[in-house]
Each structure stands twice: as structure tokens, then as C-alpha cells.
Amino acid sequence: MITNAAIEAFRQIETPFYYYDMTLLRRTLAACVEQAQRFGFQVHYAIKANDDARIVEEVRRAGLGIDCVSGGEVSLALKAGFDSGKIVFAGVGKTDKEINLALEAGIGCFNVESIPELEVIDAIAGALGTRARIAVRVNPDIDAHTHKYITTGLEDDKFGISTRALPQLFAALRASRNIDFTGVHLHVGSQITDMKVFELECSRAIEIQKTFTDNGFAVANLNLGGGLGVDYYQPDINPVPQFDAWFETIAEHLPAAAGQTFHFEPGRALVAQCGSVITRVVFVKRGLNRTFAIVDAGMNDLIRPALYQAYHKVENLTGSGPERTYDVVGPICESSDIWGEQIVLPEACRGDLFAIRTAGAYGQVMAMPYNRRPFAKAYYSDEILK
Ligand SMILES: Cc1ncc(COP(=O)(O)O)c(C=O)c1O
């Protein structure tokens, strides 16, 4: 909920900017930790969702680990004070430099996505005189029924190892000299709100795990990835995602072996709802059949609608007139730079402040200076609402 006090504070700030509700962030992190503790689950925040320093600091304080997908993210997590043992490192294209960095830092686990990667990690660990803890990312081949650009667990996706390649993988693991196999990693996709998808993940996990144990590889750690979705349509009604339903589904459908630990890597669910892009109406322009509210935030600030046709709720924070219908668009010279078509909002005037909600995940991290626009700054509720 964007309060009146916040709107008053926004009036003094140059737009566009990211606004983070730190109270909601803390509430969300606490809900996740509380639910995870019920089942003894370990949670690693997928830092790719938002690596803003204040956000990352709150995650660290909440006691979570970190899921990284690049050497840059591993360095950032270490600099932010995360225990290296709580860092997991996924990604299909880890370079030698990144593998070296992660091994030297002693990270908790590499989530290995191919046999060539396994061989390279083995060789680099040998050269460094160390050992690499790894989990194997197996492709669960589940359709998460989400956008094709955020579905990552289908058999022919570039991520993970197909179950059909497991015999070769087992041979590679047996031939390795400097690898400690610790478990299996699965990730189905993102923005999943149907718990049946996670139920399916559980049944695939059981099958996959059996293949490993039958081949002599005990799965001490089972990482079930991230993917829990958020309510982009009603952010004020459902500000905190269903961590309870997610973890309960897993606990109910996936029995843990003795001594086994389950791990999770939520990104979006932890940070999406606490962030909004705050933008001003630059012009209201009447077209032939539609009226455009042209705002100063564009796809350079938040690319999700242009990249994934993603929906973000748009609100007129300062308008109080009768409702009218608008196409809300950004200033970028691309036709896809649209926040929403035919949206009903209180009458918009030049200078009105709009909020683009649920922008805390995959927003600021993907910002770019296209059209020579400056990066939007971030402001935090506990700093501007003193
Ligand atoms: C391997 C892996 N883990 C975790 C995540 C985080 O996903 P989400 O933000 O949907 O929770 C992703 C997202 O792409 C991923 O690829």
C-alpha cells in the first residue's frame, strides 16, 4: 500500500524512481523464514531478482543464503557479508574466471548445468588444490504454464542436464577427482501460482532422486529452485506471497530421506511487492480513438512489460477527478514501451504521479540507459518517511 505520507514525500523527488517499502520487505522476509523454519528448509535468495545494496542487506539480516548466477553476483554477495558457505552458484555458462573465483571463496555449492562444466570445475579445482562441492541441475521437464521466456524446466531448455544424459553424467562424476557430489538441483520456472506445478515437481524429484541413489549417489541436498509467483493484479490485497502453501506442498508431496536437507531459491516472491516505479505524467495526448497518458518512466527503467508482455498494475496516485480510460505509455522510441492499454484511472493531468506496482523483482537490475536516459534512483520508505 502506498500511503498518503509516501505520496507527499514523492512530490519532492525527481521522477522516475524506484520506491521500496522496507516494512513490507521485512514482513515478507520474516514470513518466508518463519514458514521455512517449520520444515527445516534452507532458503537462498536469488539475487538476480534485485541486487540493490539495501535490499541485499535486509536479506542478509533475515539470515538467508544467496543464489548467484555470475561471478559478479558471487563477489557482490561476499562483499555484502554473506557467509561463503551459504552461496550457491548456478548458470549455464560459468567461465573459468568465475569458477576460480567461486572455488577460491569456498562457496557452498556449484549447481552444475552440463557435463563439460563438471569436467572444467574438476580440472580447475585440481589446479587450485581444492575440492568443489556440486549439485547437479537436472531438467525436470515440466511445463510451468508461464511465459516461454520464464519457463526453464522443459527438456529442451538450455538449463540443466536432461534425465536422458544421466548415465553419461554418472560416468563423469565417477571419473572426477576433485568433486564432492552433494545433491540435485531442480528449477521449473518463474511466476508459478498453481501449487499443482510444485506437486508435479515433487513427483519428478522423487523419480530423479531414485535414479541418483540407484547409481550410488546419495542426494544429501535437494534444491527445488525458486519460482513462487506473486499477485501482480492485487498487490495490496496479497502483498505477501504464499510461502506457507509452497512449503506445505513440498513437505506433503516429497518425503525427505534421513539427514536430507531441502533448499529453495526464491527471488521474485521475496522482493517484487515491496518495489514500485514512481513516475510523472509528462503529457496527456488525445489520439483519434484513445487518450495517451505519457509518463517519464520507460522500458529502460522496467523492461518486463516489453520483454515478457508482463502486467504491472498502474495507479494514479494524485488524480482525484472522474475516471477516464488511458493508454499509459513511456517516452522510449519503441512501440513496446507501453505500461498498459485502455486502463481506467482517475483523470490524469500533466504532473500527476503514477505508480507502477510490483516492480521490486527483475526491475532495477534490468534497467538500462537506452535512449541516453539516466538510471532511476532508488528511495526507501524508512529514509524518506522519517
Ligand atoms: C535456477 C534459478 N533459481 C531461482 C530463480 C529465481 O526464480 P524466481 O524469481 O521466480 O523465484 C531462477 C530464476 O530465473 C533460476 O533460474
The ligand as an SDF file (V2000), in Angstrom:
LIG
                    3D

 16 16  0  0  0  0  0  0  0  0999 V2000
   17.9830  -21.5390  -11.0960 C   0  0  0  0  0  0  0  0  0  0  0  0
   17.0780  -20.4680  -10.6420 C   0  0  0  0  0  0  0  0  0  0  0  0
   16.7960  -20.3810   -9.3370 N   0  0  0  0  0  0  0  0  0  0  0  0
   15.9800  -19.4130   -8.8650 C   0  0  0  0  0  0  0  0  0  0  0  0
   15.4100  -18.4720   -9.7050 C   0  0  0  0  0  0  0  0  0  0  0  0
   14.5190  -17.4310   -9.1240 C   0  0  0  0  0  0  0  0  0  0  0  0
   13.2570  -17.5050   -9.6410 O   0  0  0  0  0  0  0  0  0  0  0  0
   12.0730  -16.6570   -9.0490 P   0  0  0  0  0  0  0  0  0  0  0  0
   12.4960  -15.2390   -9.0490 O   0  0  0  0  0  0  0  0  0  0  0  0
   10.9420  -16.9150   -9.9420 O   0  0  0  0  0  0  0  0  0  0  0  0
   11.8120  -17.1690   -7.6640 O   0  0  0  0  0  0  0  0  0  0  0  0
   15.6660  -18.5400  -11.0690 C   0  0  0  0  0  0  0  0  0  0  0  0
   15.0470  -17.5670  -11.9820 C   0  0  0  0  0  0  0  0  0  0  0  0
   15.2480  -17.4580  -13.1250 O   0  0  0  0  0  0  0  0  0  0  0  0
   16.5290  -19.5620  -11.5570 C   0  0  0  0  0  0  0  0  0  0  0  0
   16.8080  -19.6680  -12.8480 O   0  0  0  0  0  0  0  0  0  0  0  0
  1  2  1  0
  2  3  1  0
  2 15  2  0
  3  4  2  0
  4  5  1  0
  5  6  1  0
  5 12  2  0
  6  7  1  0
  7  8  1  0
  8  9  2  0
  8 10  1  0
  8 11  1  0
 12 13  1  0
 12 15  1  0
 13 14  2  0
 15 16  1  0
M  END
$$$$
